[in-house]
Amino acid sequence: WNDEPERREEPPAPRPLRPSGKRVLAVDDDASVLELVRTILVEEGYEPACAASAEEAEALARAQPFDLLVADLLLPDRDGEELAERLRARQPGLRVLFVSGSLRRPRPRPGGSS
């Protein structure tokens, strides 16, 4: 017999989930919103690239792949859904998150489900 109490090792505390260099393309025509999104992404460990228009976003996406697109639904040169479709045509695995501060919905496109 061993008179010492049985020692149980405590399991290690779970580490917070942190992305490791995930590339995020953030697109919004409102500079203050875009800066806020960029700041949050950096603080959470992401590598953001920011664009103020769909055209600028497409140029960035041609230069490098992204893991996630965060796009305003209402952009001045194209709606966010169309931008996502175009980027996914080049990069089918791209994940997309739409955001908007507007109460309006984008106009339905011919043949689209919007």
C-alpha positions as CSV (number, residue, x, y, z in Angstrom):
1,W,0.0,0.0,0.0
2,N,1.0,3.6,-0.6
3,D,-0.3,6.0,2.0
4,E,0.2,9.0,-0.2
5,P,-3.0,10.4,-1.8
6,E,-3.2,9.8,-5.5
7,R,-2.0,12.7,-7.4
8,R,-4.1,13.7,-10.4
9,E,-2.5,15.9,-13.0
10,E,-4.7,18.8,-14.0
11,P,-5.4,18.9,-17.7
12,P,-3.9,21.9,-19.4
13,A,-6.1,24.9,-19.7
14,P,-7.5,25.2,-23.2
15,R,-5.8,27.8,-25.3
16,P,-8.0,30.4,-26.9
17,L,-8.8,29.8,-30.5
18,R,-6.6,32.1,-32.5
19,P,-6.2,32.3,-36.2
20,S,-2.7,31.8,-37.5
21,G,-2.2,34.2,-40.2
22,K,-5.5,33.9,-41.9
23,R,-5.8,36.4,-44.7
24,V,-9.0,38.5,-44.7
25,L,-10.1,40.8,-47.5
26,A,-12.4,43.5,-46.0
27,V,-14.4,45.7,-48.3
28,D,-16.4,48.8,-47.3
29,D,-16.8,52.3,-48.8
30,D,-17.1,53.8,-45.3
31,A,-13.5,54.6,-44.2
32,S,-14.4,54.6,-40.5
33,V,-16.1,51.2,-40.7
34,L,-13.2,49.8,-42.7
35,E,-10.7,51.0,-40.2
36,L,-12.7,49.5,-37.3
37,V,-12.9,46.1,-39.1
38,R,-9.2,46.3,-39.8
39,T,-8.4,47.0,-36.2
40,I,-10.6,44.2,-34.9
41,L,-9.1,41.7,-37.4
42,V,-5.5,42.7,-36.4
43,E,-6.3,42.4,-32.7
44,E,-7.7,38.9,-33.3
45,G,-4.6,37.7,-35.1
46,Y,-5.8,38.0,-38.7
47,E,-3.9,39.5,-41.6
48,P,-6.4,42.0,-43.2
49,A,-6.2,43.7,-46.6
50,C,-8.7,46.5,-47.0
51,A,-10.5,47.9,-50.0
52,A,-12.9,50.8,-50.4
53,S,-14.5,49.4,-53.6
54,A,-15.3,46.2,-55.4
55,E,-12.8,47.1,-58.1
56,E,-10.0,47.6,-55.5
57,A,-11.0,44.3,-53.8
58,E,-10.7,42.4,-57.1
59,A,-7.3,43.9,-57.8
60,L,-6.1,42.7,-54.3
61,A,-7.6,39.3,-54.9
62,R,-5.8,38.9,-58.2
63,A,-2.5,39.5,-56.4
64,Q,-3.0,37.0,-53.6
65,P,-5.6,34.4,-52.2
66,F,-7.7,35.1,-49.2
67,D,-9.3,32.9,-46.6
68,L,-12.3,35.1,-46.0
69,L,-14.1,38.0,-47.6
70,V,-15.9,40.5,-45.3
71,A,-17.9,42.7,-47.6
72,D,-20.5,45.5,-47.4
73,L,-23.6,44.5,-49.3
74,L,-23.9,48.0,-50.8
75,L,-20.7,49.2,-52.5
76,P,-20.7,52.2,-54.8
77,D,-19.4,50.2,-57.9
78,R,-21.0,46.8,-57.3
79,D,-23.0,45.0,-54.7
80,G,-21.2,42.7,-52.2
81,E,-23.0,39.6,-53.5
82,E,-21.7,40.2,-57.1
83,L,-18.2,40.8,-55.7
84,A,-18.3,37.5,-53.8
85,E,-19.5,35.7,-56.9
86,R,-16.6,37.1,-59.0
87,L,-14.0,36.3,-56.3
88,R,-15.4,32.8,-55.8
89,A,-15.1,32.1,-59.5
90,R,-11.4,32.6,-59.1
91,Q,-11.1,31.0,-55.6
92,P,-14.0,28.6,-55.0
93,G,-13.2,27.9,-51.4
94,L,-13.4,31.5,-50.3
95,R,-15.6,32.0,-47.3
96,V,-17.8,35.1,-47.3
97,L,-19.3,37.3,-44.5
98,F,-21.7,40.1,-45.6
99,V,-22.2,43.2,-43.5
100,S,-24.2,46.3,-44.0
101,G,-25.3,49.4,-42.0
102,S,-28.1,50.0,-44.4
103,L,-31.7,49.0,-44.0
104,R,-32.0,48.8,-47.8
105,R,-31.4,45.5,-49.6
106,P,-29.5,45.4,-52.8
107,R,-31.6,45.4,-55.9
108,P,-32.4,41.9,-57.3
109,R,-30.4,41.0,-60.2
110,P,-32.0,39.4,-63.3
111,G,-31.9,35.7,-62.9
112,G,-30.5,36.0,-59.4
113,S,-32.1,34.7,-56.1
114,S,-31.7,38.1,-54.3
